[in-house]
Amino acid sequence: TSDSPVAVETLDDVPEHVLRGLPEDVRLFPSAVDKSRLGVWATKSILKGKKFGPFVGDKKKRSQV
């Protein structure tokens, strides 16, 4: 175990284009899985097959995220 503090991700860490690109019923709140990170939360049910976009930003490999 480490005694060093864990950095907590905040909305200030999220690029503006990401915030602008969020669908209207999706928000960023503290993750239910990792309290030091932000998670993506729906404010109402999203129908199966619903598509979002267009997305902007850099494409990343799975190993980079």
C-alpha positions as CSV (number, residue, x, y, z in Angstrom):
1,T,0.0,0.0,0.0
2,S,1.1,3.6,-0.6
3,D,0.5,6.6,1.6
4,S,0.7,9.0,-1.3
5,P,-2.6,10.8,-2.1
6,V,-4.6,9.6,-5.1
7,A,-5.3,12.3,-7.7
8,V,-9.0,12.7,-8.3
9,E,-10.2,13.4,-11.8
10,T,-12.5,16.5,-12.0
11,L,-14.5,18.2,-14.8
12,D,-11.6,20.7,-15.1
13,D,-9.5,17.7,-16.4
14,V,-12.0,17.0,-19.2
15,P,-11.3,18.8,-22.6
16,E,-13.9,21.3,-23.6
17,H,-14.7,19.4,-26.8
18,V,-15.6,16.3,-24.8
19,L,-18.1,18.2,-22.7
20,R,-19.6,19.9,-25.7
21,G,-20.0,16.6,-27.5
22,L,-21.9,14.8,-24.7
23,P,-25.5,13.9,-25.6
24,E,-28.1,15.9,-23.7
25,D,-29.1,13.0,-21.4
26,V,-25.5,12.0,-20.5
27,R,-23.4,13.5,-17.7
28,L,-20.0,13.0,-16.2
29,F,-20.1,12.2,-12.4
30,P,-17.7,10.3,-10.1
31,S,-17.3,6.7,-11.3
32,A,-19.1,4.0,-9.4
33,V,-16.1,1.7,-10.2
34,D,-13.2,4.0,-9.4
35,K,-13.9,6.9,-7.1
36,S,-10.8,8.8,-8.3
37,R,-12.1,8.9,-11.9
38,L,-15.2,10.3,-13.7
39,G,-17.8,8.0,-15.1
40,V,-20.4,8.4,-17.8
41,W,-24.0,8.5,-16.4
42,A,-27.3,8.6,-18.2
43,T,-30.0,10.9,-16.7
44,K,-32.7,8.8,-18.2
45,S,-33.0,5.5,-19.9
46,I,-31.3,5.2,-23.3
47,L,-33.1,3.0,-25.9
48,K,-31.2,0.0,-27.2
49,G,-29.6,0.9,-30.5
50,K,-29.5,4.7,-29.8
51,K,-26.6,6.3,-31.7
52,F,-24.6,9.3,-30.5
53,G,-22.2,11.6,-32.3
54,P,-20.5,12.9,-34.2
55,F,-17.6,12.5,-31.8
56,V,-14.5,14.7,-31.9
57,G,-11.1,14.2,-30.5
58,D,-8.2,11.8,-30.9
59,K,-8.7,8.1,-31.6
60,K,-6.9,6.0,-29.0
61,K,-6.0,2.3,-28.8
62,R,-7.5,0.4,-26.0
63,S,-4.0,0.2,-24.3
64,Q,-3.9,4.0,-24.2
65,V,-7.0,4.6,-22.2
